[in-house]
Amino acid sequence: MNVNMFQADDNILHAEKGEWAVEPRPVEELPLPTDFFWGTATAAYQIEGGALQDGKGKSIWDSFSHLQPSRTNGENADVACDHYNHMVEDLDLMASYDVDVYRFSIAWSRIIPLGGHDDPINEKGIEFYDRLIDGLLARNVDPIVTLYHWDLPQELYNRYKAFLNTDKFKADFLRFAKLCFSRFGDRVKKWVTFNEPYIISVFGHHSGVLAPGHSAATGHDTQTEPWRVGHTIILSHAAVVDSYVREFQPSQKGVMSIVLNGHFYEPWDQESEKHKDAAQRRLEFYIGWFGDPIFLGQNYPTQMRAQLGSRLPQFTTQEMALLQKTASFNSFYGMNHYSTKFARALSDPPAEDDCTGNVEELATNNEGKFLGPVSGMLWLRVTPDGFRKLMNWVWNRYHLPIIIAENGCPCPGESQFTVDQAVNDTFRIRYFGLYLDAISRAIYEDGIKIQGYCAWSLMDNFEWSAGYGPRYGITHVNYETLVRTPKLSAFYLKHSLKARRGGNT
Ligand code: GBH
């Protein structure tokens, strides 16, 4: 099959011609290494449903999605894609796409309903993930397992406000992680501790858009909470890595890391040092915040400490020693990436509760130009050059092989499409094609190690505060009938990856 038959209609791009800072290029189907792996990604709360099935405990997302007035577009994920009851079908779907890996997350409260280190285990929940993992291996698909993708056991929040109590959280998370290693680690060889600590900290504890929904409006201390939450995540990650390396890795031989997300930032005014500094500072506040302590075993970036002062928690000598010890045990950099924005320096002094490095994020530069065509989300533009630059930024700073753990987009207007329109997703195909070309350039022209790629997402699913509006899937899901229909992009990825790696198409 010729991958060119999947090429997007150019009209999609011409709509805004002349309005971009850089004109979009065509997809070139550039090569990838033969051992480059690809697959799809999901998260438990977004697809599983079975909210209270077989003894699962409530998570903060079960609560948050039932708040009145609704903060999730009037929708919840009690059923979602009902993956909990459609797992075999979903495994077969992935097999038909020829994926090499599947990145999914474990719902903590499904296997420890109350979440705590002394709380009972739910064997039924463990059985579900056992069947999932066995089903993947039977189909020759390697699992990449995320321990925490935002669905914290509600009880831990009730007991001690979860991330806001570092020692208690760390102990409970460590026990959950060890339970996963001991039950699943014989078959799971790639582990991710946390998905997107920035989002957990800032969107959960500053803007309050995501659970548990802390913001100034709900009476929370947004000056310090995000930084305390981030601190807890970093130390919990290090504790889990340390335990895995000492107690499990010698026999299980797996690898482990964390997944950080981040936009890339271009200066709002390319000629201005001030705005160039702002773009760099924004990246440090987004990615360096977690990356420097975790991957370098260093303190927070200098610019963060300078601006935040006592708002930023300090690492004790003992904690710093643990970070130094565990830094090199992170065997890859997990990258979730979608798009690029412009960064404009704000005037000093920064707001008392600033989280950005005193930077404004914009879709247009000083000439009013966009970075690329807009997808179905306003913040998400097709910006493959920024993706390549971010891979360079991360590689130069951390020198770790990169796994793209999430990448994708909804097509413009897709939330209103019929299934027949949705499956003809040429916009998404072009997005994937250009982003895979960027990976090829990063590997062969920039010399960066990139091991694999997970498309977000296997199927349309519950998009957090936006409910079922945005559709990121390479598979369409009808939320009434739960029928799954592959989109053209699923076959594009299957054939493009085969061709790029030198196989037959
Ligand atoms: C990922 O988050 C999540 O891991 C995944 O669960 C989710 O479904 C997927 O992306 C798609 O959204 O204020 O301009 O940054 C990505 C992090 C956080 C990026 C919210 C977009 C809103 C726009 N996202 N953010 S902006």
Residues whose N, C-alpha, C, O or C-beta is under 5 A from the ligand:
A	BS01	GBH	A43 W379
